Structure formats: structure tokens, C-alpha cells
Amino acid sequence: GVNEGRMRNLVSSFPEIQDEVVDLEPQDRASLSASCKKWRVLGNSPCLWTSLDLRSHKFDVNVASSLASRCVHLQKLRFGVTGTKAAEALPHLRAKNLRELSVEIWDADIEAAFIFARHELLQSLQFGQDLFGYNSITSDGIIAIARGCPSLNQLRLAGIVDVNADAINALATYCPKLTDIGFIDCDSVDELALGNVQSVRFLSVAGTLSMKWSVVSHLWHKLPNLTGLDVSGTDIGPSAVPRLLSLSLNLKILIALSCRILEEETSFSASKYKNKLLISLSTDIFKGLGSLFFDNTNRGNNVFLDWRTSKSNNDKGVDEIIPWLEWMLSYNFFCSAAESPQQGGLDNFWVEQVASLLVCLMQSSQEDVQEMAATGLATFVLMDDSINCGRAEAVIRYGGIRLLLGLAKSYREGLQLEAAEAIARLSTSANVAKAIVEE
């Protein structure tokens, strides 16, 4: 037999073995560990257990306890619908080194939010919303998170009923490294308190309709590090946007998609603001990105690809902006794909820009961006519950079929399922079905 010391040497000497086994699903990892003594060490190797996706699996105290011995080095954890039992099971994983936690739908009772205060090393925390657009986390829960997670640098919450001043001030006080904040589709967010979070670089209040924009425009431009701001789906108007763009020293990107009041003001133009980009339904997004990041408006839809493949790109600012931008764009298009394409006058925007953007976003290194882009693309081609030929042809034209087929082979279960569902939906079109066969 092979003793444990020799197996450790085997694993470290042949990294390609790690590359193969890291693709295994949790059940297969456990089976590998239990198959024989020779493979037990490899099956328990930290390389297999730094990331865990439990979205399609039952998770309770018993499951958590059985996984605990393998989760010492766990850094990234994803849940689907999380009720009270799943939330209470989290501490039983004993994942003291957890850095990232993502929950699609947080449906636990309020007290369960305090569980996250036990993970002091958490850097990224993300909660989605239920089918009715709500999240059970309250401002008290946010305060508990702030006090318990001093290393937090990214917090994205969707569907919160009320994010009050106490909650936001707690984040400003206890989370000095917090640079990325998202209060998305919330009923109420305290604008004044957000002006106190001096560390914030990227901020999203997309879908929050109760914002006082007169307060925002006179306060947020003073945030010294604000680089990216997403106000999509809000009632921001043409007076607040130019004030934010002109007075915010470091603001590079303002995303304002599906902002009805702003879109009705046809005389407004953001082109006069040098080195700043407004992304809206009336702008050429690829041209703007090419000009901002590469000083070249002719990059076309290669902007994201050029950034990913550029070996000479040492701009830390761009390296931080683009992942945030990818996530925000994919989320916005994912949420609005079922509605916006059917609004009058916007079909050209979706066919000429959004289809290409979603195809580009499917190539992101961020798994959730890829999933949202794939789902958004499949939803985008539907109109009145049937495939729209023009949009389906746009997907083919931009290479979306080939990418979806590639994602459907992914070892990542969530991504595989989203891609497969998108392909199934697209296959109802004869032209798309033919393209799938050809690919």
C-alpha cells in the first residue's frame, strides 16, 4: 500500500492529478475518499475542498457534520434556497477559513443571520431574493454581520425591506475594508448613511425606487473612492446624473439601464464628461468601454476578451472595475430580459448590443456571471412564449451556441444546468437546432 506521506508527495508531485479530481462533485469526492486507503489522502486533499456548491443538495446538521473534517480549508461556499435548518447547520461545517459565501434565496428566520457573525475571515457575502422579491435579512442582521465580519470587502444584498442608517453606519464602523456594496431591489435604503462609507469603491442601488436623488447628488460625489455606481431600474433623473459625473473625482462608470425618467430626457448627453462612461439604453456600450479602458473606440465586442487576454495589462484599477462591471451588467440583463425586450422601441438595443454582451459575459471567469448570462440569453430570445427569429439569429451570429455547448460540458453543476436549460429552450427554433447540430 501507499502510506499517507507518500500519497502527499504523489499529489504535490503531479499537479495534473489535482486538476482532474478537483472537477468531481461532492458525492464523487466522498466516494473517492472511501474507495481505498491509497486514495483516502487524495480524496481528503485540500485542493478538493476549497470550494463547495450545495445549491442542488440537501443541507442540514447531519450533512454538515459529515463534511466537517474535509472543510478545514473551505474558502468558498454556495447555497440555493436556505431555510432555518440549513442556516443553523452552517457552523457545523467548522469552516473557519471561509472567505466567500453566496446564498441564492435567504429564507431563514431573522435570528439565523447572526450565525454569519461567527466567520471572522469572510470577505464576500451575497444574498439573493425570493420569487416575490424579498429577503428575510433585516437591518439588525446586517449589523450582526458588520460586527462579526471585520474583513468583509464585498456585500451584495437583494430584496431587503429596509436598510436603515444604523445598519449602514455599522458597516462603515466595523468593516474598514468594505469596497463593494450592493443594496439591490430594496424597498428603502438610507442615502445619508451611505455617504458615511468612505471605503466604498463600487456601489449598486439598482432597482431601489425610494431613493432621494436630490440628497444623493449633493452627497455621494464626496465619497473619495467611488469608482463605479449602478442606479439601473431607479427613478434617477437628468439633473442628478450630470452632477454625479461632473463632481465625483474618481467615478469612472455610471450604469443607468432601464431608468425611465432619464430616458425620457432626449436632450441629455454624457459624452462631454471626459474619462467617464454612462451606460444606458441610449449609449453604445462597447464603444464607450473601448474608449474608457483602451483609448480605442473600434474594439467592438472584443473589449472584455481583450482585457482577459492582455498580457501587458497591469492596470489594477481596470482589473477591479471589469469584474464588478461584468457582474452588474449580467445581473441587470438577467433580471430585465423577460420584460425589456418587449418594450416598444428597444428591440434594436437588445439585438445589436445585449445579445453580444451576454455572449461576451458567458466567457467571464466568474461562475455566477456565466450562469446569469446564459439564462438571460435564453430568456432574451423569447417573445410571447415563442422564439423570436431575429434574436435567435443574433445568438448564432455572435457565437452563443458554441459557448453554450461548451458550458453544458462544465464540471460545475450549476453552470452545466443553466447552459443545458438555455440550449433546450433555444432548440425549439429550427435555425438554432440546425446551428446546434453543426456545432
CORJO-V61341 format. One record per backbone hydrogen bond with DSSP energy under -0.5 kcal/mol. CO is the residue of the C=O (numbers start at 0). NH is the residue of the N-H. Records with the same first field share a line. If there is no record, write none. Layout:
CO: NH ; NH
This chain:
0: 2
2: 6
3: 7
4: 8
5: 9
6: 10
7: 11
8: 12
9: 13
13: 16 ; 17
14: 18
15: 19
16: 20
17: 21
19: 22
20: 23
24: 28
25: 29
26: 30
27: 31
28: 32
29: 33
30: 34
31: 34 ; 35
35: 38 ; 39
36: 39 ; 40
38: 42
39: 43
41: 44
44: 47 ; 48
45: 48
49: 74 ; 75
51: 53 ; 77
53: 56
59: 63
60: 64
61: 65
62: 66
63: 67
66: 69 ; 70
67: 70
70: 73
74: 98 ; 99
75: 51
76: 101
77: 53
78: 103
79: 81 ; 104
80: 82
81: 106
82: 86
83: 87
84: 88
85: 89
86: 89
88: 91
89: 92
90: 93
93: 95
94: 97
98: 122 ; 123
99: 76
100: 125
101: 78
102: 127
104: 81 ; 106
105: 135
108: 111
109: 112
110: 113
111: 114
112: 115
113: 116
114: 117
115: 118
117: 119
118: 121
119: 150
122: 152 ; 153
123: 100
124: 155
125: 102
126: 157
127: 105
129: 132
133: 129
137: 141
138: 142
139: 143
140: 144
141: 145
142: 146
143: 147
144: 148
148: 151
149: 176
152: 178 ; 179
153: 124
154: 156 ; 181
155: 126
156: 183
158: 134
159: 186 ; 187
160: 187
161: 163
162: 189
163: 167
164: 168
165: 169
166: 170
167: 171
168: 172
169: 173
170: 174
174: 177
176: 178
178: 180 ; 200 ; 201
179: 154
180: 203
181: 156 ; 183
183: 158
185: 208
187: 162
188: 190
189: 193
190: 194
191: 194
192: 195
193: 196
195: 197
196: 199
200: 226 ; 227
201: 180
202: 229
203: 182
204: 207
205: 184
206: 208
207: 210
210: 212
211: 214 ; 215
212: 216
213: 217
214: 218
215: 218 ; 219 ; 220
218: 221
219: 222
220: 248
222: 225
226: 251 ; 252
227: 202
228: 230 ; 254
229: 204
230: 233
231: 206
235: 261
236: 240
237: 241
238: 242
239: 243
240: 244
241: 245
242: 246
243: 247
246: 248
251: 276
252: 228
253: 255 ; 278
254: 230
255: 258
256: 232
257: 259
258: 262
259: 263
260: 264
261: 264
263: 265
264: 267
269: 272
271: 273
272: 275
276: 253 ; 278
277: 279
278: 255
279: 282
282: 284
283: 287
284: 288
285: 289
286: 290
287: 291
288: 292
289: 293 ; 295
290: 294
295: 298
298: 301
299: 302
301: 305
302: 306
303: 307
304: 308
305: 309
309: 312
311: 313
313: 315
314: 318
315: 319
316: 320
317: 321
318: 322
319: 323
320: 324
321: 325
322: 326
323: 327
324: 328
325: 329
326: 330
327: 331
328: 332
329: 333
330: 334
331: 335
332: 336
335: 338 ; 339
336: 340
338: 341
339: 342
342: 345
345: 349
346: 350
347: 351
348: 352 ; 353
349: 354
352: 356
353: 357
354: 358
355: 359
356: 360
357: 361
359: 362
360: 363
364: 366
365: 369
366: 370
367: 371
368: 372
369: 373
370: 374
371: 375
372: 376
373: 377
374: 378
375: 379
376: 380
378: 381
380: 387
382: 385
385: 382
386: 388
387: 391
388: 392
389: 393
390: 394
391: 395
392: 396
393: 397
394: 399
395: 398
398: 402
399: 403
400: 404
401: 405
402: 406
403: 407
405: 408
406: 409
410: 412
411: 415
412: 416
413: 417
414: 418
415: 419
416: 420
417: 421
418: 422
419: 423
420: 424
421: 425
422: 426
424: 427
425: 428
428: 432
429: 433
430: 434
431: 435
432: 436
433: 437
434: 438
